[in-house]
Amino acid sequence: MALVSAEGVVLKTHALGDTSRIVVVYTREHGMVRLVAKGARKTPSRFGYALEPLSRGRYVYYFKTDRDLHLLSQADTLTATGSRLTELTRLAHAEAALELIDRLVWGEEPHAELYDLLVRALEAVVAAPEAALPAITIAFELQVASLLGYRPRLDACAQCGSPLSLELLFSPARGGMLCDRCAAEGGVLKLSADALAGLSLLLSRPVGEAGDYVEVKRTGEILRVIEAFLRHHFHRFQGLRSLELLRALQGPGSSEAA
């Protein structure tokens, strides 16, 4: 058993017994870890905001290679992101980023670039104009998929490399846009020109800059296409509940805002 230290972002927590808590943290140094914080529910002031979802902190814990749970020794808050989000829309998009990592990342294999992407996305959600939040979420989804080896192809047919169909047809199963011949096999979604332009822009720009693109159009359509793509390639992904709840609260006609 080794005492290790890692920087991480809290994804979610669970009650453990009457006084303790299990904290799921995505760390830069050790990937996804599940920490037991003894007494955290009894004396929450001991850890402050460090165990709250969305918080970024420094975590010291006893690591055992043959265990799924590791005992937390110390937690220090670096950024209490959750406490800075008072608007429902911002909170929903921030929680959507946590959901995505929770569903797409598996095990304790570290991925520093992916961790840094998550941190930048949360910073962007806090600082960007509210109208840009869908663009940030889209950029984050696209770039997470790309880092995990599933970058959608948008410039040529994902199956054969031929020029794209003028119908602008996207295949979630085959990983991108298709030509007329390959699209004849079925299983395609028709995109608007604005949606394809938005996908192309946000796939190639740093997520921290996505907040500058409030002019991205058809964000509701783009989000639906990306979620269909993620559902096909990541079996644990079943949509983003945070955004579904936001749409439900906003009522009819809210798909473009979320």
TANORBEL-V65210 format. One record per pair of residues at least 12 apart in sequence whose C-alpha atoms are under 10 Angstrom apart, sorted by the first residue. I is the first residue (numbers start at 0). J is the second residue. If there is no record, write none. Layout:
i=I j=J
i=I j=J
This chain:
i=0 j=60
i=0 j=61
i=0 j=62
i=0 j=63
i=0 j=64
i=0 j=65
i=0 j=69
i=1 j=60
i=1 j=61
i=1 j=62
i=1 j=63
i=1 j=64
i=2 j=59
i=2 j=60
i=2 j=61
i=2 j=62
i=2 j=63
i=2 j=69
i=2 j=70
i=2 j=71
i=2 j=72
i=3 j=28
i=3 j=29
i=3 j=58
i=3 j=59
i=3 j=60
i=3 j=61
i=3 j=62
i=3 j=71
i=3 j=72
i=4 j=26
i=4 j=28
i=4 j=29
i=4 j=57
i=4 j=58
i=4 j=59
i=4 j=60
i=4 j=61
i=4 j=62
i=4 j=72
i=4 j=73
i=4 j=74
i=5 j=24
i=5 j=25
i=5 j=26
i=5 j=27
i=5 j=28
i=5 j=29
i=5 j=30
i=5 j=56
i=5 j=57
i=5 j=58
i=5 j=59
i=5 j=60
i=5 j=74
i=6 j=24
i=6 j=25
i=6 j=26
i=6 j=27
i=6 j=28
i=6 j=29
i=6 j=55
i=6 j=56
i=6 j=57
i=6 j=58
i=6 j=59
i=6 j=74
i=6 j=75
i=6 j=76
i=6 j=77
i=6 j=114
i=7 j=23
i=7 j=24
i=7 j=25
i=7 j=26
i=7 j=27
i=7 j=28
i=7 j=29
i=7 j=30
i=7 j=31
i=7 j=32
i=7 j=49
i=7 j=53
i=7 j=54
i=7 j=55
i=7 j=56
i=7 j=57
i=7 j=58
i=7 j=76
i=7 j=77
i=7 j=114
i=7 j=115
i=7 j=118
i=8 j=23
i=8 j=24
i=8 j=25
i=8 j=26
i=8 j=27
i=8 j=31
i=8 j=49
i=8 j=50
i=8 j=51
i=8 j=52
i=8 j=53
i=8 j=54
i=8 j=55
i=8 j=56
i=8 j=57
i=8 j=58
i=8 j=76
i=8 j=77
i=8 j=78
i=8 j=79
i=8 j=80
i=8 j=97
i=8 j=114
i=8 j=117
i=8 j=118
i=8 j=121
i=9 j=22
i=9 j=23
i=9 j=24
i=9 j=25
i=9 j=26
i=9 j=31
i=9 j=32
i=9 j=33
i=9 j=49
i=9 j=50
i=9 j=51
i=9 j=52
i=9 j=53
i=9 j=54
i=9 j=55
i=9 j=56
i=9 j=97
i=10 j=22
i=10 j=23
i=10 j=24
i=10 j=25
i=10 j=31
i=10 j=50
i=10 j=51
i=10 j=52
i=10 j=53
i=10 j=54
i=10 j=55
i=10 j=94
i=10 j=96
i=10 j=97
i=10 j=98
i=10 j=99
i=10 j=100
i=10 j=101
i=11 j=23
i=11 j=24
i=11 j=25
i=11 j=33
i=11 j=50
i=11 j=51
i=11 j=52
i=11 j=53
i=11 j=94
i=11 j=97
i=11 j=98
i=11 j=101
i=12 j=24
i=12 j=33
i=12 j=34
i=12 j=35
i=12 j=50
i=12 j=51
i=12 j=52
i=13 j=35
i=14 j=35
i=14 j=36
i=14 j=39
i=14 j=40
i=15 j=35
i=15 j=36
i=15 j=37
i=15 j=38
i=15 j=39
i=15 j=40
i=16 j=37
i=16 j=38
i=16 j=40
i=17 j=38
i=17 j=39
i=17 j=40
i=17 j=41
i=18 j=36
i=18 j=37
i=18 j=38
i=18 j=39
i=18 j=40
i=18 j=41
i=18 j=42
i=18 j=43
i=19 j=35
i=19 j=36
i=19 j=37
i=19 j=38
i=19 j=39
i=19 j=40
i=19 j=41
i=19 j=42
i=19 j=43
i=20 j=34
i=20 j=35
i=20 j=36
i=20 j=37
i=20 j=38
i=20 j=39
i=20 j=40
i=20 j=41
i=20 j=50
i=21 j=33
i=21 j=34
i=21 j=35
i=21 j=36
i=21 j=37
i=21 j=39
i=21 j=50
i=21 j=68
i=21 j=69
i=21 j=70
i=21 j=71
i=22 j=34
i=22 j=35
i=22 j=36
i=22 j=39
i=22 j=50
i=22 j=51
i=22 j=52
i=22 j=68
i=22 j=69
i=22 j=71
i=23 j=35
i=23 j=50
i=23 j=52
i=23 j=68
i=23 j=101
i=24 j=50
i=24 j=52
i=24 j=53
i=24 j=54
i=24 j=55
i=24 j=56
i=24 j=58
i=24 j=101
i=25 j=55
i=25 j=97
i=25 j=100
i=25 j=101
i=25 j=104
i=25 j=106
i=25 j=107
i=25 j=109
i=25 j=110
i=25 j=113
i=25 j=114
i=25 j=117
i=26 j=55
i=26 j=56
i=26 j=57
i=26 j=58
i=26 j=107
i=26 j=108
i=26 j=109
i=26 j=110
i=26 j=111
i=26 j=113
i=26 j=114
i=26 j=115
i=27 j=108
i=27 j=109
i=27 j=110
i=27 j=111
i=27 j=112
i=27 j=113
i=27 j=114
i=27 j=115
i=28 j=107
i=28 j=108
i=28 j=109
i=28 j=110
i=28 j=111
i=28 j=114
i=29 j=106
i=29 j=107
i=29 j=108
i=29 j=109
i=29 j=110
i=29 j=111
i=30 j=104
i=30 j=105
i=30 j=106
i=30 j=107
i=30 j=108
i=30 j=109
i=30 j=110
i=30 j=111
i=30 j=113
i=30 j=114
i=31 j=100
i=31 j=101
i=31 j=104
i=31 j=105
i=31 j=106
i=31 j=107
i=31 j=108
i=31 j=109
i=31 j=110
i=32 j=62
i=32 j=67
i=32 j=68
i=32 j=69
i=32 j=105
i=32 j=106
i=32 j=107
i=32 j=108
i=33 j=66
i=33 j=67
i=33 j=68
i=33 j=69
i=33 j=70
i=33 j=71
i=33 j=107
i=34 j=50
i=34 j=58
i=34 j=59
i=34 j=60
i=34 j=61
i=34 j=62
i=34 j=67
i=34 j=68
i=34 j=69
i=34 j=70
i=34 j=71
i=34 j=72
i=35 j=60
i=35 j=61
i=35 j=68
i=35 j=69
i=35 j=70
i=35 j=71
i=35 j=72
i=36 j=50
i=36 j=60
i=36 j=69
i=36 j=70
i=36 j=71
i=36 j=72
i=36 j=73
i=36 j=74
i=37 j=70
i=37 j=71
i=37 j=72
i=45 j=73
i=45 j=74
i=45 j=75
i=46 j=73
i=46 j=74
i=46 j=75
i=46 j=76
i=47 j=74
i=47 j=75
i=47 j=76
i=47 j=79
i=48 j=74
i=48 j=75
i=48 j=76
i=48 j=77
i=48 j=78
i=48 j=79
i=48 j=80
i=48 j=81
i=48 j=82
i=49 j=73
i=49 j=74
i=49 j=75
i=49 j=76
i=49 j=77
i=49 j=78
i=49 j=79
i=50 j=74
i=50 j=75
i=50 j=76
i=50 j=79
i=51 j=76
i=51 j=79
i=51 j=80
i=51 j=81
i=51 j=82
i=52 j=79
i=52 j=80
i=52 j=81
i=52 j=82
i=52 j=93
i=52 j=94
i=52 j=97
i=53 j=78
i=53 j=79
i=53 j=80
i=53 j=81
i=53 j=82
i=53 j=84
i=53 j=90
i=53 j=93
i=53 j=94
i=53 j=96
i=53 j=97
i=53 j=118
i=53 j=121
i=54 j=75
i=54 j=76
i=54 j=77
i=54 j=78
i=54 j=79
i=54 j=80
i=54 j=81
i=54 j=82
i=54 j=121
i=55 j=75
i=55 j=76
i=55 j=77
i=55 j=78
i=55 j=79
i=55 j=80
i=55 j=81
i=55 j=118
i=55 j=121
i=56 j=74
i=56 j=75
i=56 j=76
i=56 j=77
i=56 j=78
i=56 j=79
i=57 j=73
i=57 j=74
i=57 j=75
i=57 j=76
i=57 j=77
i=57 j=78
i=58 j=71
i=58 j=72
i=58 j=73
i=58 j=74
i=58 j=75
i=58 j=76
i=59 j=71
i=59 j=72
i=59 j=73
i=59 j=74
i=59 j=75
i=60 j=72
i=60 j=73
i=60 j=74
i=64 j=107
i=67 j=106
i=67 j=107
i=78 j=122
i=80 j=93
i=80 j=121
i=80 j=122
i=80 j=124
i=80 j=125
i=81 j=93
i=81 j=94
i=81 j=121
i=81 j=125
i=83 j=125
i=84 j=124
i=84 j=125
i=84 j=126
i=85 j=125
i=86 j=125
i=86 j=129
i=87 j=245
i=87 j=248
i=88 j=124
i=88 j=129
i=88 j=130
i=88 j=132
i=88 j=133
i=88 j=241
i=88 j=242
i=88 j=245
i=88 j=246
i=88 j=249
i=88 j=256
i=88 j=257
i=89 j=121
i=89 j=123
i=89 j=124
i=89 j=125
i=89 j=126
i=89 j=127
i=89 j=128
i=89 j=129
i=89 j=132
i=89 j=133
i=90 j=121
i=90 j=124
i=90 j=125
i=90 j=241
i=90 j=242
i=90 j=245
i=91 j=124
i=91 j=132
i=91 j=239
i=91 j=240
i=91 j=241
i=91 j=242
i=91 j=243
i=91 j=244
i=91 j=245
i=91 j=246
i=91 j=257
i=92 j=120
i=92 j=121
i=92 j=124
i=92 j=125
i=92 j=132
i=92 j=133
i=92 j=135
i=92 j=136
i=92 j=239
i=92 j=241
i=92 j=242
i=92 j=245
i=92 j=257
i=93 j=117
i=93 j=120
i=93 j=121
i=93 j=122
i=93 j=123
i=93 j=124
i=93 j=125
i=93 j=132
i=93 j=135
i=93 j=136
i=93 j=241
i=93 j=242
i=94 j=121
i=94 j=239
i=94 j=240
i=94 j=241
i=94 j=242
i=95 j=136
i=95 j=139
i=95 j=140
i=95 j=238
i=95 j=239
i=95 j=240
i=95 j=241
i=95 j=242
i=95 j=243
i=96 j=117
i=96 j=118
i=96 j=120
i=96 j=121
i=96 j=124
i=96 j=135
i=96 j=136
i=96 j=139
i=96 j=140
i=96 j=143
i=96 j=239
i=96 j=241
i=97 j=117
i=97 j=121
i=97 j=239
i=97 j=241
i=98 j=236
i=98 j=238
i=98 j=239
i=98 j=240
i=98 j=241
i=99 j=117
i=99 j=136
i=99 j=139
i=99 j=140
i=99 j=143
i=99 j=144
i=99 j=229
i=99 j=235
i=99 j=236
i=99 j=237
i=99 j=238
i=99 j=239
i=100 j=113
i=100 j=114
i=100 j=117
i=100 j=140
i=100 j=143
i=100 j=236
i=101 j=235
i=101 j=236
i=102 j=233
i=102 j=234
i=102 j=235
i=102 j=236
i=102 j=237
i=102 j=238
i=102 j=239
i=103 j=143
i=103 j=144
i=103 j=147
i=103 j=229
i=103 j=232
i=103 j=233
i=103 j=234
i=103 j=235
i=103 j=236
i=104 j=143
i=104 j=147
i=104 j=233
i=104 j=235
i=105 j=235
i=110 j=146
i=110 j=147
i=112 j=143
i=112 j=146
i=113 j=142
i=113 j=143
i=113 j=144
i=113 j=145
i=113 j=146
i=113 j=147
i=114 j=143
i=116 j=139
i=116 j=142
i=116 j=143
i=116 j=146
i=116 j=205
i=116 j=206
i=116 j=207
i=117 j=139
i=117 j=143
i=117 j=206
i=118 j=207
i=119 j=139
i=119 j=205
i=119 j=206
i=119 j=207
i=119 j=208
i=120 j=132
i=120 j=135
i=120 j=136
i=120 j=138
i=120 j=139
i=120 j=205
i=120 j=206
i=120 j=207
i=120 j=208
i=120 j=209
i=120 j=210
i=121 j=135
i=121 j=136
i=121 j=139
i=121 j=206
i=121 j=207
i=122 j=206
i=122 j=207
i=123 j=135
i=123 j=136
i=123 j=206
i=123 j=207
i=123 j=208
i=123 j=209
i=123 j=210
i=123 j=211
i=124 j=136
i=124 j=207
i=124 j=209
i=124 j=210
i=126 j=207
i=126 j=210
i=127 j=207
i=127 j=208
i=127 j=209
i=127 j=210
i=127 j=211
i=127 j=212
i=127 j=213
i=128 j=210
i=128 j=211
i=128 j=212
i=128 j=213
i=129 j=210
i=129 j=213
i=129 j=256
i=130 j=210
i=130 j=211
i=130 j=212
i=130 j=213
i=130 j=214
i=130 j=215
i=130 j=256
i=130 j=257
i=131 j=209
i=131 j=210
i=131 j=211
i=131 j=212
i=131 j=213
i=131 j=214
i=131 j=215
i=131 j=218
i=131 j=256
i=132 j=209
i=132 j=210
i=132 j=211
i=132 j=212
i=132 j=213
i=132 j=218
i=132 j=256
i=132 j=257
i=133 j=209
i=133 j=210
i=133 j=212
i=133 j=213
i=133 j=215
i=133 j=216
i=133 j=217
i=133 j=218
i=133 j=219
i=133 j=221
i=133 j=222
i=133 j=242
i=133 j=255
i=133 j=256
i=133 j=257
i=134 j=197
i=134 j=198
i=134 j=200
i=134 j=201
i=134 j=206
i=134 j=208
i=134 j=209
i=134 j=210
i=134 j=211
i=134 j=212
i=134 j=213
i=134 j=214
i=134 j=215
i=134 j=216
i=134 j=218
i=134 j=219
i=134 j=221
i=134 j=222
i=134 j=256
i=134 j=257
i=135 j=201
i=135 j=205
i=135 j=206
i=135 j=207
i=135 j=208
i=135 j=209
i=135 j=210
i=135 j=211
i=135 j=212
i=135 j=213
i=136 j=201
i=136 j=206
i=136 j=209
i=136 j=210
i=136 j=218
i=136 j=222
i=136 j=242
i=136 j=257
i=137 j=197
i=137 j=198
i=137 j=201
i=137 j=202
i=137 j=206
i=137 j=209
i=137 j=218
i=137 j=219
i=137 j=221
i=137 j=222
i=137 j=225
i=137 j=226
i=138 j=197
i=138 j=198
i=138 j=199
i=138 j=200
i=138 j=201
i=138 j=202
i=138 j=203
i=138 j=204
i=138 j=205
i=138 j=206
i=138 j=207
i=138 j=208
i=138 j=209
i=138 j=210
i=139 j=201
i=139 j=202
i=139 j=205
i=139 j=206
i=139 j=207
i=139 j=209
i=140 j=201
i=140 j=202
i=140 j=206
i=140 j=222
i=140 j=225
i=140 j=226
i=140 j=229
i=141 j=198
i=141 j=199
i=141 j=201
i=141 j=202
i=141 j=203
i=141 j=206
i=141 j=222
i=141 j=225
i=141 j=226
i=141 j=228
i=141 j=229
i=142 j=201
i=142 j=202
i=142 j=203
i=142 j=204
i=142 j=205
i=142 j=206
i=144 j=225
i=144 j=228
i=144 j=229
i=144 j=232
i=144 j=233
i=145 j=202
i=149 j=174
i=149 j=175
i=149 j=228
i=149 j=229
i=149 j=232
i=149 j=233
i=150 j=174
i=150 j=175
i=150 j=202
i=151 j=169
i=151 j=170
i=151 j=171
i=151 j=173
i=151 j=174
i=151 j=175
i=151 j=176
i=151 j=198
i=151 j=199
i=151 j=202
i=151 j=225
i=151 j=228
i=152 j=169
i=152 j=170
i=152 j=173
i=152 j=174
i=152 j=175
i=152 j=176
i=152 j=177
i=152 j=199
i=152 j=202
i=153 j=167
i=153 j=169
i=153 j=174
i=153 j=175
i=153 j=176
i=153 j=177
i=153 j=195
i=153 j=196
i=153 j=198
i=153 j=199
i=153 j=202
i=154 j=175
i=154 j=176
i=154 j=177
i=154 j=195
i=154 j=199
i=155 j=175
i=155 j=176
i=155 j=177
i=155 j=178
i=156 j=168
i=156 j=169
i=156 j=170
i=156 j=173
i=156 j=174
i=156 j=175
i=156 j=176
i=156 j=177
i=156 j=178
i=156 j=179
i=156 j=180
i=156 j=181
i=156 j=182
i=157 j=169
i=157 j=170
i=157 j=173
i=157 j=174
i=157 j=175
i=157 j=176
i=157 j=177
i=157 j=178
i=157 j=181
i=158 j=170
i=158 j=173
i=158 j=174
i=158 j=175
i=158 j=176
i=158 j=177
i=158 j=178
i=158 j=181
i=158 j=182
i=159 j=177
i=159 j=178
i=159 j=180
i=159 j=181
i=160 j=176
i=160 j=177
i=160 j=178
i=161 j=177
i=161 j=178
i=161 j=179
i=161 j=180
i=161 j=181
i=162 j=176
i=162 j=177
i=162 j=178
i=162 j=179
i=163 j=176
i=163 j=177
i=163 j=178
i=163 j=179
i=163 j=180
i=163 j=181
i=163 j=182
i=164 j=176
i=164 j=177
i=164 j=178
i=164 j=179
i=164 j=180
i=164 j=181
i=164 j=182
i=165 j=177
i=165 j=178
i=165 j=179
i=165 j=192
i=166 j=178
i=166 j=179
i=166 j=182
i=166 j=188
i=166 j=189
i=166 j=190
i=166 j=191
i=166 j=192
i=167 j=179
i=167 j=182
i=167 j=187
i=167 j=188
i=167 j=189
i=167 j=190
i=167 j=191
i=167 j=192
i=167 j=194
i=167 j=195
i=168 j=181
i=168 j=182
i=168 j=185
i=168 j=186
i=168 j=187
i=168 j=188
i=168 j=189
i=168 j=190
i=168 j=191
i=168 j=195
i=169 j=182
i=169 j=186
i=169 j=187
i=169 j=188
i=169 j=189
i=169 j=190
i=169 j=195
i=169 j=224
i=169 j=228
i=170 j=182
i=170 j=185
i=170 j=186
i=170 j=187
i=170 j=188
i=170 j=189
i=170 j=224
i=170 j=227
i=170 j=228
i=171 j=186
i=171 j=187
i=171 j=188
i=171 j=224
i=171 j=225
i=171 j=226
i=171 j=227
i=171 j=228
i=171 j=229
i=171 j=230
i=171 j=231
i=171 j=232
i=172 j=186
i=172 j=187
i=172 j=227
i=172 j=228
i=172 j=229
i=172 j=230
i=172 j=231
i=172 j=232
i=173 j=186
i=173 j=187
i=173 j=228
i=173 j=231
i=173 j=232
i=174 j=228
i=174 j=229
i=174 j=231
i=174 j=232
i=175 j=187
i=175 j=228
i=176 j=188
i=176 j=189
i=176 j=190
i=176 j=195
i=188 j=224
i=188 j=227
i=189 j=224
i=190 j=217
i=190 j=220
i=190 j=221
i=190 j=224
i=191 j=216
i=191 j=217
i=191 j=220
i=191 j=221
i=192 j=216
i=192 j=217
i=193 j=215
i=193 j=216
i=193 j=217
i=193 j=218
i=193 j=220
i=193 j=221
i=194 j=215
i=194 j=216
i=194 j=217
i=194 j=218
i=194 j=219
i=194 j=220
i=194 j=221
i=194 j=222
i=194 j=224
i=195 j=216
i=195 j=217
i=195 j=220
i=195 j=221
i=196 j=215
i=196 j=216
i=196 j=217
i=196 j=221
i=197 j=212
i=197 j=214
i=197 j=215
i=197 j=216
i=197 j=217
i=197 j=218
i=197 j=221
i=198 j=215
i=198 j=216
i=198 j=217
i=198 j=218
i=198 j=221
i=198 j=222
i=198 j=224
i=198 j=225
i=200 j=212
i=200 j=215
i=201 j=215
i=216 j=255
i=217 j=254
i=217 j=255
i=217 j=256
i=218 j=254
i=218 j=255
i=218 j=256
i=218 j=257
i=219 j=252
i=219 j=253
i=219 j=254
i=219 j=255
i=219 j=256
i=219 j=257
i=220 j=254
i=220 j=255
i=221 j=255
i=222 j=242
i=222 j=254
i=222 j=255
i=222 j=257
i=223 j=238
i=223 j=254
i=225 j=238
i=226 j=238
i=226 j=239
i=241 j=257
i=242 j=254
i=242 j=256
i=242 j=257
i=243 j=257
i=244 j=257
i=245 j=257
